[in-house]
Amino acid sequence: MNTGRHVFYEGRVQGVGFRYTVKNLARGFDVVGWVRNLPDGRVELQASGDADEIGDFLLAIRESAVAGHIQREDITTIAPLAGVRGFTITE
């Protein structure tokens, strides 16, 4: 079943390669979406795909080299992203 997730990461998540790590991790999963820095210091992510695949992708982020920088993660379920191909870093 195709679904989406909207995630905000808080902590020391900017300036540590967080977005690039997430983009590289996404290559190993059947997900589409994007990740970006926010002016308030958080990182925002939106991803769509099979619910299990997205769950595994988000778990991989929590277990990655940048996991120690995450102090809080706020996840909400959203409609699948329409017209999005691949996984990108946006500004």
N, CA, C and O atoms as a GROMACS GRO file, in nm:
protein
  364
    1MET      N    1   0.085  -0.119   0.000
    1MET     CA    2   0.000   0.000   0.000
    1MET      C    3   0.089   0.124   0.000
    1MET      O    4   0.177   0.138   0.085
    2ASN      N    5   0.066   0.214  -0.094
    2ASN     CA    6   0.145   0.336  -0.105
    2ASN      C    7   0.097   0.439  -0.004
    2ASN      O    8  -0.023   0.464   0.010
    3THR      N    9   0.192   0.499   0.067
    3THR     CA   10   0.161   0.598   0.170
    3THR      C   11   0.274   0.700   0.175
    3THR      O   12   0.374   0.687   0.104
    4GLY      N   13   0.258   0.799   0.258
    4GLY     CA   14   0.362   0.900   0.271
    4GLY      C   15   0.390   0.932   0.416
    4GLY      O   16   0.308   0.907   0.504
    5ARG      N   17   0.509   0.988   0.440
    5ARG     CA   18   0.548   1.032   0.574
    5ARG      C   19   0.609   1.171   0.563
    5ARG      O   20   0.685   1.201   0.470
    6HIS      N   21   0.575   1.254   0.660
    6HIS     CA   22   0.632   1.388   0.672
    6HIS      C   23   0.705   1.389   0.805
    6HIS      O   24   0.645   1.364   0.909
    7VAL      N   25   0.836   1.418   0.802
    7VAL     CA   26   0.918   1.408   0.922
    7VAL      C   27   0.995   1.538   0.944
    7VAL      O   28   1.052   1.594   0.851
    8PHE      N   29   0.996   1.583   1.068
    8PHE     CA   30   1.083   1.692   1.110
    8PHE      C   31   1.186   1.635   1.206
    8PHE      O   32   1.150   1.567   1.303
    9TYR      N   33   1.313   1.662   1.179
    9TYR     CA   34   1.422   1.620   1.267
    9TYR      C   35   1.476   1.743   1.339
    9TYR      O   36   1.501   1.846   1.277
   10GLU      N   37   1.495   1.730   1.470
   10GLU     CA   38   1.553   1.837   1.551
   10GLU      C   39   1.680   1.788   1.617
   10GLU      O   40   1.698   1.668   1.638
   11GLY      N   41   1.767   1.880   1.649
   11GLY     CA   42   1.895   1.849   1.711
   11GLY      C   43   2.004   1.921   1.633
   11GLY      O   44   1.980   2.026   1.574
   12ARG      N   45   2.122   1.864   1.634
   12ARG     CA   46   2.231   1.921   1.553
   12ARG      C   47   2.229   1.850   1.418
   12ARG      O   48   2.317   1.770   1.386
   13VAL      N   49   2.127   1.882   1.339
   13VAL     CA   50   2.103   1.810   1.214
   13VAL      C   51   2.142   1.889   1.090
   13VAL      O   52   2.124   1.842   0.978
   14GLN      N   53   2.194   2.009   1.109
   14GLN     CA   54   2.244   2.087   0.995
   14GLN      C   55   2.395   2.102   1.009
   14GLN      O   56   2.448   2.117   1.119
   15GLY      N   57   2.463   2.098   0.895
   15GLY     CA   58   2.609   2.113   0.895
   15GLY      C   59   2.684   1.986   0.932
   15GLY      O   60   2.804   1.991   0.960
   16VAL      N   61   2.614   1.873   0.930
   16VAL     CA   62   2.678   1.746   0.967
   16VAL      C   63   2.661   1.640   0.857
   16VAL      O   64   2.689   1.522   0.879
   17GLY      N   65   2.617   1.682   0.738
   17GLY     CA   66   2.596   1.588   0.628
   17GLY      C   67   2.466   1.510   0.638
   17GLY      O   68   2.452   1.405   0.574
   18PHE      N   69   2.372   1.560   0.715
   18PHE     CA   70   2.246   1.488   0.738
   18PHE      C   71   2.170   1.465   0.607
   18PHE      O   72   2.131   1.352   0.578
   19ARG      N   73   2.149   1.571   0.529
   19ARG     CA   74   2.070   1.557   0.405
   19ARG      C   75   2.138   1.462   0.307
   19ARG      O   76   2.070   1.383   0.241
   20TYR      N   77   2.270   1.470   0.298
   20TYR     CA   78   2.341   1.383   0.204
   20TYR      C   79   2.337   1.238   0.248
   20TYR      O   80   2.326   1.147   0.166
   21THR      N   81   2.345   1.216   0.379
   21THR     CA   82   2.332   1.080   0.432
   21THR      C   83   2.193   1.025   0.401
   21THR      O   84   2.181   0.910   0.357
   22VAL      N   85   2.089   1.105   0.423
   22VAL     CA   86   1.952   1.061   0.396
   22VAL      C   87   1.934   1.030   0.248
   22VAL      O   88   1.874   0.928   0.212
   23LYS      N   89   1.985   1.116   0.161
   23LYS     CA   90   1.972   1.093   0.017
   23LYS      C   91   2.042   0.963  -0.023
   23LYS      O   92   1.988   0.885  -0.102
   24ASN      N   93   2.161   0.939   0.030
   24ASN     CA   94   2.233   0.816  -0.002
   24ASN      C   95   2.160   0.694   0.052
   24ASN      O   96   2.154   0.591  -0.016
   25LEU      N   97   2.104   0.704   0.171
   25LEU     CA   98   2.026   0.592   0.226
   25LEU      C   99   1.904   0.562   0.140
   25LEU      O  100   1.869   0.446   0.121
   26ALA      N  101   1.840   0.666   0.088
   26ALA     CA  102   1.719   0.648   0.007
   26ALA      C  103   1.744   0.562  -0.116
   26ALA      O  104   1.653   0.495  -0.164
   27ARG      N  105   1.867   0.562  -0.166
   27ARG     CA  106   1.901   0.480  -0.284
   27ARG      C  107   1.878   0.331  -0.258
   27ARG      O  108   1.854   0.255  -0.351
   28GLY      N  109   1.887   0.291  -0.132
   28GLY     CA  110   1.871   0.150  -0.098
   28GLY      C  111   1.727   0.108  -0.073
   28GLY      O  112   1.700  -0.006  -0.036
   29PHE      N  113   1.634   0.202  -0.092
   29PHE     CA  114   1.492   0.174  -0.064
   29PHE      C  115   1.407   0.220  -0.182
   29PHE      O  116   1.444   0.310  -0.257
   30ASP      N  117   1.293   0.157  -0.196
   30ASP     CA  118   1.200   0.194  -0.303
   30ASP      C  119   1.109   0.306  -0.252
   30ASP      O  120   0.990   0.285  -0.228
   31VAL      N  121   1.169   0.426  -0.237
   31VAL     CA  122   1.096   0.543  -0.188
   31VAL      C  123   1.126   0.661  -0.279
   31VAL      O  124   1.230   0.665  -0.346
   32VAL      N  125   1.035   0.756  -0.281
   32VAL     CA  126   1.057   0.882  -0.351
   32VAL      C  127   1.033   0.994  -0.250
   32VAL      O  128   0.963   0.975  -0.150
   33GLY      N  129   1.090   1.112  -0.277
   33GLY     CA  130   1.066   1.223  -0.188
   33GLY      C  131   1.179   1.323  -0.189
   33GLY      O  132   1.254   1.334  -0.286
   34TRP      N  133   1.189   1.395  -0.078
   34TRP     CA  134   1.290   1.500  -0.067
   34TRP      C  135   1.324   1.527   0.078
   34TRP      O  136   1.252   1.487   0.170
   35VAL      N  137   1.437   1.597   0.098
   35VAL     CA  138   1.483   1.638   0.230
   35VAL      C  139   1.541   1.778   0.216
   35VAL      O  140   1.602   1.810   0.114
   36ARG      N  141   1.521   1.863   0.318
   36ARG     CA  142   1.574   2.000   0.312
   36ARG      C  143   1.599   2.055   0.451
   36ARG      O  144   1.539   2.012   0.550
   37ASN      N  145   1.690   2.153   0.456
   37ASN     CA  146   1.714   2.228   0.578
   37ASN      C  147   1.607   2.335   0.593
   37ASN      O  148   1.559   2.390   0.494
   38LEU      N  149   1.570   2.365   0.717
   38LEU     CA  150   1.477   2.473   0.745
   38LEU      C  151   1.552   2.586   0.816
   38LEU      O  152   1.652   2.562   0.882
   39PRO      N  153   1.504   2.710   0.802
   39PRO     CA  154   1.572   2.823   0.865
   39PRO      C  155   1.583   2.814   1.018
   39PRO      O  156   1.672   2.874   1.077
   40ASP      N  157   1.493   2.738   1.080
   40ASP     CA  158   1.495   2.728   1.227
   40ASP      C  159   1.590   2.620   1.280
   40ASP      O  160   1.592   2.592   1.400
   41GLY      N  161   1.668   2.558   1.190
   41GLY     CA  162   1.767   2.459   1.232
   41GLY      C  163   1.722   2.315   1.221
   41GLY      O  164   1.802   2.223   1.241
   42ARG      N  165   1.594   2.294   1.190
   42ARG     CA  166   1.544   2.157   1.173
   42ARG      C  167   1.570   2.110   1.030
   42ARG      O  168   1.605   2.189   0.942
   43VAL      N  169   1.552   1.980   1.009
   43VAL     CA  170   1.552   1.921   0.875
   43VAL      C  171   1.415   1.861   0.852
   43VAL      O  172   1.359   1.795   0.940
   44GLU      N  173   1.360   1.885   0.733
   44GLU     CA  174   1.228   1.836   0.695
   44GLU      C  175   1.245   1.731   0.586
   44GLU      O  176   1.326   1.747   0.495
   45LEU      N  177   1.167   1.623   0.596
   45LEU     CA  178   1.171   1.514   0.499
   45LEU      C  179   1.029   1.476   0.463
   45LEU      O  180   0.942   1.470   0.549
   46GLN      N  181   1.006   1.448   0.335
   46GLN     CA  182   0.882   1.386   0.291
   46GLN      C  183   0.919   1.269   0.202
   46GLN      O  184   1.005   1.281   0.115
   47ALA      N  185   0.853   1.156   0.225
   47ALA     CA  186   0.882   1.036   0.148
   47ALA      C  187   0.754   0.959   0.124
   47ALA      O  188   0.663   0.958   0.207
   48SER      N  189   0.748   0.893   0.009
   48SER     CA  190   0.635   0.809  -0.027
   48SER      C  191   0.684   0.673  -0.074
   48SER      O  192   0.795   0.660  -0.126
   49GLY      N  193   0.600   0.573  -0.054
   49GLY     CA  194   0.630   0.438  -0.097
   49GLY      C  195   0.546   0.339  -0.019
   49GLY      O  196   0.451   0.377   0.050
   50ASP      N  197   0.581   0.214  -0.030
   50ASP     CA  198   0.516   0.110   0.048
   50ASP      C  199   0.540   0.138   0.197
   50ASP      O  200   0.650   0.177   0.236
   51ALA      N  201   0.439   0.117   0.279
   51ALA     CA  202   0.450   0.149   0.422
   51ALA      C  203   0.568   0.079   0.488
   51ALA      O  204   0.639   0.141   0.567
   52ASP      N  205   0.591  -0.048   0.456
   52ASP     CA  206   0.704  -0.121   0.515
   52ASP      C  207   0.837  -0.064   0.467
   52ASP      O  208   0.932  -0.054   0.545
   53GLU      N  209   0.842  -0.027   0.340
   53GLU     CA  210   0.966   0.029   0.284
   53GLU      C  211   1.000   0.164   0.349
   53GLU      O  212   1.116   0.191   0.381
   54ILE      N  213   0.899   0.248   0.368
   54ILE     CA  214   0.921   0.376   0.434
   54ILE      C  215   0.964   0.354   0.579
   54ILE      O  216   1.055   0.421   0.628
   55GLY      N  217   0.900   0.260   0.647
   55GLY     CA  218   0.938   0.230   0.785
   55GLY      C  219   1.083   0.186   0.794
   55GLY      O  220   1.155   0.229   0.884
   56ASP      N  221   1.125   0.101   0.702
   56ASP     CA  222   1.264   0.055   0.700
   56ASP      C  223   1.360   0.170   0.669
   56ASP      O  224   1.469   0.178   0.727
   57PHE      N  225   1.321   0.259   0.577
   57PHE     CA  226   1.401   0.375   0.542
   57PHE      C  227   1.420   0.467   0.663
   57PHE      O  228   1.532   0.509   0.692
   58LEU      N  229   1.312   0.497   0.732
   58LEU     CA  230   1.322   0.584   0.850
   58LEU      C  231   1.404   0.518   0.961
   58LEU      O  232   1.476   0.586   1.034
   59LEU      N  233   1.392   0.387   0.975
   59LEU     CA  234   1.473   0.314   1.072
   59LEU      C  235   1.621   0.323   1.034
   59LEU      O  236   1.706   0.340   1.121
   60ALA      N  237   1.651   0.311   0.906
   60ALA     CA  238   1.791   0.320   0.860
   60ALA      C  239   1.849   0.457   0.894
   60ALA      O  240   1.967   0.468   0.928
   61ILE      N  241   1.767   0.563   0.884
   61ILE     CA  242   1.814   0.696   0.922
   61ILE      C  243   1.847   0.698   1.071
   61ILE      O  244   1.950   0.752   1.112
   62ARG      N  245   1.757   0.640   1.152
   62ARG     CA  246   1.778   0.637   1.298
   62ARG      C  247   1.900   0.553   1.338
   62ARG      O  248   1.955   0.572   1.447
   63GLU      N  249   1.942   0.463   1.252
   63GLU     CA  250   2.057   0.377   1.282
   63GLU      C  251   2.183   0.419   1.207
   63GLU      O  252   2.285   0.352   1.216
   64SER      N  253   2.176   0.530   1.134
   64SER     CA  254   2.289   0.574   1.050
   64SER      C  255   2.392   0.652   1.131
   64SER      O  256   2.378   0.670   1.252
   65ALA      N  257   2.495   0.698   1.062
   65ALA     CA  258   2.602   0.775   1.125
   65ALA      C  259   2.552   0.909   1.181
   65ALA      O  260   2.616   0.965   1.270
   66VAL      N  261   2.441   0.960   1.131
   66VAL     CA  262   2.390   1.090   1.179
   66VAL      C  263   2.289   1.073   1.292
   66VAL      O  264   2.236   1.173   1.343
   67ALA      N  265   2.261   0.953   1.332
   67ALA     CA  266   2.160   0.927   1.435
   67ALA      C  267   2.189   0.999   1.566
   67ALA      O  268   2.097   1.044   1.635
   68GLY      N  269   2.315   1.011   1.601
   68GLY     CA  270   2.353   1.076   1.725
   68GLY      C  271   2.321   1.226   1.727
   68GLY      O  272   2.322   1.288   1.834
   69HIS      N  273   2.294   1.282   1.611
   69HIS     CA  274   2.261   1.425   1.602
   69HIS      C  275   2.112   1.451   1.618
   69HIS      O  276   2.070   1.565   1.636
   70ILE      N  277   2.031   1.346   1.611
   70ILE     CA  278   1.885   1.361   1.619
   70ILE      C  279   1.844   1.362   1.766
   70ILE      O  280   1.868   1.266   1.839
   71GLN      N  281   1.782   1.472   1.809
   71GLN     CA  282   1.730   1.479   1.945
   71GLN      C  283   1.580   1.452   1.947
   71GLN      O  284   1.526   1.403   2.046
   72ARG      N  285   1.514   1.484   1.838
   72ARG     CA  286   1.369   1.463   1.829
   72ARG      C  287   1.331   1.439   1.685
   72ARG      O  288   1.390   1.493   1.592
   73GLU      N  289   1.229   1.355   1.669
   73GLU     CA  290   1.178   1.319   1.537
   73GLU      C  291   1.026   1.324   1.545
   73GLU      O  292   0.965   1.255   1.627
   74ASP      N  293   0.965   1.406   1.461
   74ASP     CA  294   0.820   1.420   1.460
   74ASP      C  295   0.768   1.367   1.326
   74ASP      O  296   0.791   1.428   1.221
   75ILE      N  297   0.697   1.254   1.330
   75ILE     CA  298   0.652   1.186   1.207
   75ILE      C  299   0.500   1.191   1.197
   75ILE      O  300   0.430   1.160   1.293
   76THR      N  301   0.450   1.231   1.080
   76THR     CA  302   0.308   1.225   1.052
   76THR      C  303   0.286   1.152   0.921
   76THR      O  304   0.371   1.154   0.831
   77THR      N  305   0.171   1.086   0.911
   77THR     CA  306   0.134   1.018   0.787
   77THR      C  307   0.065   1.118   0.696
   77THR      O  308  -0.021   1.195   0.739
   78ILE      N  309   0.105   1.117   0.569
   78ILE     CA  310   0.046   1.206   0.469
   78ILE      C  311   0.006   1.124   0.348
   78ILE      O  312   0.039   1.005   0.338
   79ALA      N  313  -0.065   1.187   0.256
   79ALA     CA  314  -0.098   1.122   0.129
   79ALA      C  315   0.031   1.102   0.051
   79ALA      O  316   0.126   1.178   0.067
   80PRO      N  317   0.036   1.000  -0.034
   80PRO     CA  318   0.155   0.979  -0.116
   80PRO      C  319   0.185   1.104  -0.200
   80PRO      O  320   0.093   1.172  -0.246
   81LEU      N  321   0.312   1.132  -0.219
   81LEU     CA  322   0.353   1.245  -0.302
   81LEU      C  323   0.318   1.216  -0.447
   81LEU      O  324   0.347   1.108  -0.498
   82ALA      N  325   0.258   1.312  -0.513
   82ALA     CA  326   0.218   1.295  -0.653
   82ALA      C  327   0.323   1.356  -0.745
   82ALA      O  328   0.373   1.465  -0.719
   83GLY      N  329   0.356   1.285  -0.851
   83GLY     CA  330   0.445   1.337  -0.953
   83GLY      C  331   0.590   1.349  -0.913
   83GLY      O  332   0.667   1.415  -0.983
   84VAL      N  333   0.630   1.288  -0.804
   84VAL     CA  334   0.769   1.295  -0.758
   84VAL      C  335   0.844   1.170  -0.804
   84VAL      O  336   0.795   1.058  -0.791
   85ARG      N  337   0.963   1.194  -0.858
   85ARG     CA  338   1.048   1.081  -0.901
   85ARG      C  339   1.180   1.092  -0.828
   85ARG      O  340   1.237   1.201  -0.817
   86GLY      N  341   1.228   0.981  -0.780
   86GLY     CA  342   1.356   0.980  -0.711
   86GLY      C  343   1.350   1.044  -0.574
   86GLY      O  344   1.243   1.075  -0.522
   87PHE      N  345   1.467   1.064  -0.517
   87PHE     CA  346   1.478   1.126  -0.385
   87PHE      C  347   1.582   1.235  -0.396
   87PHE      O  348   1.695   1.209  -0.436
   88THR      N  349   1.546   1.358  -0.361
   88THR     CA  350   1.632   1.473  -0.383
   88THR      C  351   1.653   1.556  -0.257
   88THR      O  352   1.579   1.545  -0.159
   89ILE      N  353   1.757   1.638  -0.262
   89ILE     CA  354   1.779   1.742  -0.163
   89ILE      C  355   1.723   1.870  -0.223
   89ILE      O  356   1.762   1.908  -0.334
   90THR      N  357   1.633   1.935  -0.152
   90THR     CA  358   1.576   2.060  -0.201
   90THR      C  359   1.621   2.174  -0.109
   90THR      O  360   1.666   2.152   0.003
   91GLU      N  361   1.607   2.292  -0.158
   91GLU     CA  362   1.647   2.410  -0.079
   91GLU      C  363   1.525   2.486  -0.033
   91GLU      O  364   1.537   2.588   0.034
   0.00000   0.00000   0.00000
